[in-house]
Amino acid sequence: MEKDSFNFRYGFQINCRNGDVYRLGQRKEYTHEVIAAGSTIAVMLNMKDGELSFVIDGKNCGVASRDRRLKQGKYFAAILLLSKDDKVTMMNPRRF
């Protein structure tokens, strides 16, 4: 089994402090968009082309990762809160 930062085979994450993306334990500089309290982050998975992108406060930051493995399988959102004051609201994108 391949190792990544969450010890899952197909794990991806965005670091809200510096905009870096982590995939399979590897760090990649990704965006300089400010991610602050109240920011909205959308995760866009294009399974047809095997691409993962993030949208921060309505701005598409481009493709964070291209991988043929993104064309198959089941995916689940996971959110890591680091502070007792951190808050997350899950929203249905079909309502916007």
N, C-alpha and C positions, 0 to 999 in steps of 0.2 A: 504494500500500500504506500502511495506517495504521501509525503508529509507536508503539511502546510501550517500556517500560523495557528489554526484552530484544531490541528490534528485531524482534519477531514480531507478526503481525497479531492473534492472540488470546492475548496473554500476561497472566497474573495472578501476583501474588506477595504473600506476607505477610512483613513485616519482623519478625523475631524479637526485635529490640531494643525496639521501641515498639508493636507490634501493628497498625501501619498496613497497609493493603492498597493495592497499586498495580495499576492496570488501564489499559492503553493509555497509559502514561506519566503518569497522573493519580494523585495520592495521596489516600487517604480514611482518616480516622480510623476504626478498626474495633473494636478490643477493648483492654481494659486487663488482660486475663488475663496473668499472668506466664508468659513462655516462657523457661525456664532449661535448663541442662544436664540432660539426662534427660527433658525434656518429650516427650510424644507429640503429634504434630500429624497430624490426619487431614484430607484434602481430600474434600469431598462435592460431587459434580457431579450435579445434577438436570437431565438433558437434556429431560425432559418440560416442565418449567416454565422452563427457561433460568436456573437459579440455581446459584451457587457459594457454598459455606459452608466454614468451617473448624471443627474440633473440637479443642480444646486440653485435654489431660489429661482427656478424657472429657466436657468441657463444650462443648456446641454454642454457638458464639459468634454464631449467627444468619447471615442471608444477607449475604455480602460484596459480591455483585454479581448484578444481574438484567440479562440481555441476551439478546435473541432469537437472537443468533448462537451461544449456548451450546446451542441445541437441535439443532445439526447439526455434522458434522465429526468429526475424530479428535483426541484429546488425549493428550499425553505429559507425564509428570512430569519436572521438571527441578529440581535442587537446587544452589544455589550455596553453597559452603563458603568462608568468609572467613578462617579461621585454620587453621594446620596441625594444631591440636588438635581441630577440629570433627569430629564423627562422625555418620553417618546409618545407620540400619538400615531397610530397606524391609520392611514386613510385609504379609501377606495378611489383609485384614479378615475373610475367611470363616473364619478359624481362631479367631476370638474370639467 
